[in-house]
Amino acid sequence: MSRGERRLADLGQPWPPSHVLLPITLMLIGLITALDIVSTTKIVLGPLLVIAPALIAWSEGPWVTGGVGALAVGAQALIGWNSGLLFSRALIMQLVALTVLSCLVVLLCVVRDRSARRLAQVRSVAEAAQHVLLWPLPGTLGPLQLASLYLAAEDEAEIGGDLYAAARTDHATRVMIGDVRGKGLPAIGEAALLLGAFREAAHQHSSLPELAAALERSVVRYLADFEPVEETGERFVTALLLEIPDDDPVIRMTSCGHPAPLLLRPGSAVAVPDLTPAPPLGLGLSASGLYTLDAVPFGAGDTLLLYTDGAIEARDRDGAFYPFKKRAAQWTGCSPKVLLRHIQRDLLAHTGGRLGDDAALIAIRRTPASRPSDHGPRADTTRAA
């Protein structure tokens, strides 16, 4: 999901549109001027011209705003000339006040546009990093349909500590979802390291426990070089590793301190597999014997829903947790893409559009029958969020 889907308008996009607001502002200046000139009462409408530069600043830059301000000052002078009070103290004070206000609004436009340019530069860097680090999951891998979703807690965030990845081996698909403890650049560094390690190790180890042990060694080596002394032993990654054979209706899982997924079956049936969790990655426990391999039936039409704790720990205004399992049960018959779309809208509605933590989700469904092209060359695809 993009940030634009989560907010009414992007920071750099004017609201209302300038092609609507500019004519309205010019008409407002003309209307106030005309009414003040033709009015036979003692009501003075000229001071209302201050609305024009303040209004147009919503959608235009400093040059147009300055032009509207100058036009408003000119209209105020025309009103004074028509009434014969152009050089009166009161009208001079009005002209000075309108000029000063217009200059201040123009200055605010300059500061706003400069901040917008800086933000655009930061976001372009984040997007470039995202394209390098975050590989999107494909719609199909072997006999599987996949969909992924990332919801950022921060409006302008593009990447963070939540991550997911998939690797296509000869006759199976391996998937990883994880959550790095902490936020900011250190969490992104650990996520990048784990993604790279998974991309390589997924093809080198025959079992998930061996793969988990290899990932543990990689994370420990990284932390030994980059972990601050004051945070020794406090940095780790929860992860869930999966292996889905092409021709066997089963799914094998190894949990490294990560929440168990939801298994959705047609008919609103939702189950939580009983996994034997091992310690999270990064604690210095690299023996493969620590990691358990759990197997769960996974037939045609079944959907597996993976998630990070940002989804199940999301709260509403009253502090109530999002009923993740209950809500997912409403959409067991949906495709992975539609399922995540429903969860996205429902979760954001529950939290009022703002999450307390990043959330990553993957939906995986086994198709009734694999196509011949499903067993072509292997492919890797990874993404971190």
Secondary structure, DSSP 8 states (H G I E B T S, - for coil): --GGGTSSS-TTS-SS-HHHHHHHHHHHHHHHHHHHHH--SS---GGGGGHHHHHHTTTS-HHHHHHHHHHHHHHHHHHHHHHT-TTSHHHHHHHHHHHHHHHHHHHHHHHHHHHHHHHHHHHHHHHHHHHHH-----SEETTEEEEEEEE-SSTT----SEEEEEEE-SSEEEEEEEEESS-HHHHHHHHHHHHHHHHHHTTT-SSHHHHHHHHHHHHHHHHHHHS-GGGTTT--EEEEEEEEESSSSEEEEEEEB----EEEETTTEEE------B--BTSS---GGGS--EEEE--TT-EEEEE-HHHHT-B-TT--B--HHHHHGGGTTS-HHHHHHHHHHHHHHHHTT--SS-EEEEEEEE-SS--GGGGSS--EEEEE-
